[in-house]
């Protein structure tokens, strides 16, 4: 762990420690996102997944508290086993004065980037990725000050659940299997995502450890679509937002040889059916706004609309 060094003007007002409480961390995230979006799309399970990482994931976490003991900043960085990139984020309570928030965030990023350099020693140039709610001017300013630049925008899309959704057809000869063999799902997704922006291949063991630690992990919601006995498309659903009445489409992809055949529509139709059966009112997903396969158009035909946007920012460091 690289220490977070507070500015001398703040040392008497704030203290640095470890994060241990999910509800406390969620309260900070909720305040941060509500200040930007007017509501909080994140869940307690999302926050829990960052505090209860798989044993194979390397991480550094710390928090800053004010004199009353209230958590006002959460800093975390991680690197999944087998990954080349790091992820680092500093989340700061929106009611902190601008200069104070800037100084605390700067110290937080210095600590996280220092940890990443130590972890990657000898590797040369490595990429550190971060994220911010689009429209959060304070977070944007702080990321720029820490040397990050905007690379991509992710859209959170939401659809009302329909038992028989318009725009999504069944296809003869396509067999949909739920609770699918995770090894087959891994092989298909690894093939489908190869070369895509942001995708880092993982061996099966690391990939499973990563997914089992994700919020709302549900093996019964891993789905394959087969054509003539060949796995052609895969979908992983998650109950990460079940308390909000949602079912989340975590991953959805089609093997290159089977694209443009409507298989993703078949799986989205299945997602609507599952959600309706569980009493969910919404389906959610995240998609790259620059997706090269026109996925946003497919999702709009399936009833999804953009609800929030998040900007992905990166910085290259030398270790």
N, C-alpha and C positions, 0 to 999 in steps of 0.2 A: 504494500500500500504506500502510495506517495502522499505525504501529509498535505492537507489543505491549509494554506497559510493565509490567515486573515489580515487585511489591511490594518495598520496600527490604529486607525480611527474607529475601527469596528470591533477590535478585540475585547473591549469591555462590554459590548452590547450583545455579542453572539458567541456561541460555543459550537464546537464540532464534535460529532459523535457517530455512533453506528445506528443504522436504521433497523428496527426490529418489528414494528407493528404495522400490519397491513392496513388497518382502518386509518391510522394516522397518515400513512403515505397516500392513501386514496383521497383523504380530505384535501391534501395539497394538490393532487392531480385534478380533483373535481373543481377546486377554486380556479386553478390555472385555465382549464378548458372552458369552464362556464364563462369566464371573463371574455373569452374570444368568441365562442359559438352561441352563448346563451343557454347552454345545457352541457352535460358531460356525456360524450359517447363512450368513454372508457368505463370499465367495470372493476369491481374489487378483484375479480379473478384475473384480470389483466395485470393489475398491480402485484398480486400474489405471485404470478409467474416470474416476475423480476426478482422477487425476494427468495423464492424457492427454486433456484436454478438446478439443472441436472449436475451431477458430480463432475461430469466431463467438461463443463463450461467454466472458463476462468472469468473472474469478475472482481470489480472493486466498487464498493459502495460506501457512501458516507452522507451524513445530513448536517444541516446547520439549524440551530435553534436560537430563538431570541431569549431575552432575559426571563421571560415568563415560562420558558420551556416549550413554547409552541414551535413545531417544525415549520420552517420557512423556506428551506431549500433541500432538494434531494438530488444527489449527484450519483450517477451509476455508469459504469463502463463494463463491457463484457466481450468475450470472444468465444464462440462456440467451437467445440472440438472439430478439427479438420478445416476450419474456416481460415481465410486469409485476411479478411477485413475485421475491424473492431467496430463496435457500436458504443457511442458515448452520448449521454444527455444530461443536461442540468435543468432541473425544473424548479422555478422560483415562484414564491407566492406573489400574486398580482398586487397585493396591497402594500408591498415594500416600496419606499420611495425610489425613484428611478436610479439615482446615483448609488444608493445602497445596494439595490438589486444588481446593478452593473458590476460593482466591485465584488460582490459575493459570487456572481456567475463567473466572472473572470478568474477568480481564485479556484472555483470548482473545475473549470475547463483546464486550467494549468495542472491541477492535480490528476485529473483523468488522463490527459494526454501524456503526462509524465509516467503514469502507470503503464499506458499502452507502449511507450518507448521501452520501458524496462521489460515488458512481456515479450516484445518482438526483437530484442537485442540480437544483432547479427543478421537480421533479415533484409536490411536496406530499407527501401521505400515501402511503406504500408499505408493502406487507406483506412481512415477512421470516418465512419458514417454517423450522422446525427439526424434529428427530425424535429420539426416544430409545427404547431398548428398554424395553418396559413391565416395571415391577418394579425398574428401576435407580433407587433412591432418591437416590443422589448426583447423577445426571444430572437428575432431576426437581427437586431442590433448586437446582441451578445454573441451570437454565432459568428457574425462577421468580424467582431473584435477578436474572437478566438481563432480566426484564420480559416473559417469554413466558407464555402461558396455553394449556392443553390445548384442542384444537379437534376432533380426530378420532382414531380408533383404526384402524389397518390390521392385518389378519390375514394372516400367512403360512400358507397351507394346502398340505398335502402329500397326495399319493395314490400308492399302489403302482401300478405300471404293469401294465395288463392288456391283452392283445391284443384281446379282445372284452369291454370293460367292462360290468358289469351297470348297468342304469339309463340307458344311453345307446343310443338307437335310431337306425337309419338312416331316412331319409325319402325317399320317391320324389319325383323331380323336382328334387332339390337336387344341383347340380353343385359339387363341391369342387375347387378349383384351387390347387396348390402353386406356389411360386416366382411368386406373383402380381405383377402390375404394381404397383409401389409407389405410383404416382400414384393408382390406383384405391383402394388400401388407405387412403391418406391421406384421400381424399375421404370414404370411408365412415366412418372413425373420427372424423373431424372433425365429421361430421353426427351420429353416434351419441353422442358425448361432449359436444356443445354444451350448455352450461348446467349440466353436472354439477359437483359439488364438486371443486375443485382443478384443473380442466381449463383450460389456457390455449391458445387457438388459435394455431397457427403457420402461416406460409406454407410452401409445399412445400419450398423450398430449406433453410430453417432446420430444418424437421422432419426432413428426410433427414440433415442434418449431425448433428443430435442423435442420431438412431437409429444412424447408422453408428459413432458413438463409444461406444455402449452395450456393456457386456460381453456376449460371446457372440453378437454380431450375425451373422445368418445369412440372407441373402436367399432361400435355398431354403426357408426355414421361414416365409415370409409366405404366408398362406392366405386365399382368398376362398370364400365359399359363395354361389352364384348360384341364383336362382329365376326361371325363364322368361327367362334371359339378363340379369337385373338383379342387380348385386352387392347382397346383402342382409345379410351378416354377414362379419366379418373377424377374423383371429387372427394375432398375431405370436408365434412361438416363439423361444426363445433358448437357446444352449448355454452360458450363463454359469456354470452349475454342473455342466458335463459331467464334470469331474474327480471330483465327488462322486457320480457315477452318476445325475445328474438332467437333466431337460429342463424348461425354465422357460416357462410361459405368460405372456408379457410383457404382451400386450394382447388383449382379447377383447370384442367389442361387436357389437350388431345394430342396423341402421337402425330408427328408431322405427316405420316403416310395416310392419316385418316381425317385430316382437317377439311373444312368446308363441306362436311356431310351432315351437319346438324346434330352431332353427338353431344356437344355442350348443351344444346337446347334440351336434349333428352334428359341429361343429368340435372339441369335446372328445374325441369318439370318434376323430377323425382324429389328435389329439395323442397319444392312447394308442397308436394304430397306429404313428405315427412313432417314439415313444419305444421301443416294443417292438422295432422294426426296428433301432434304433441300440444296443440292448442296455442302455438306461437302466432303472433300477429304480424311479425315482420321478418324478412330475410335481409341480412346485411353481408357486405363483402368489401374488400379493398382491391383497387385496380390501378395500375400504372396509367396515368393520364396520357402517356405516349406509347401505349401498348401497340406493337407493330401488327397485331392480328385483328385489330378493330374490335377488341373485346368490349369496350364501353358501348358500342352500338348494339351488340348482342344483348348486353344486360338491359339496355333501355327497352329493347323489344320484349324482354322478360318482365318488364314493369319496374325496373330499378331506376332511381333518380339520384343524382349527387346530393348528399346531405352536408358533408364536410370535406375539406381538403387539407392535406398535410404536406409540407415541403421537406424533401430529403436533401440534406446538405453533406458535403464531404470535405475532408482535408487530408492531404498526404503528409505523412511525417517520415523522418529518417531515423531508423533505430540503429 
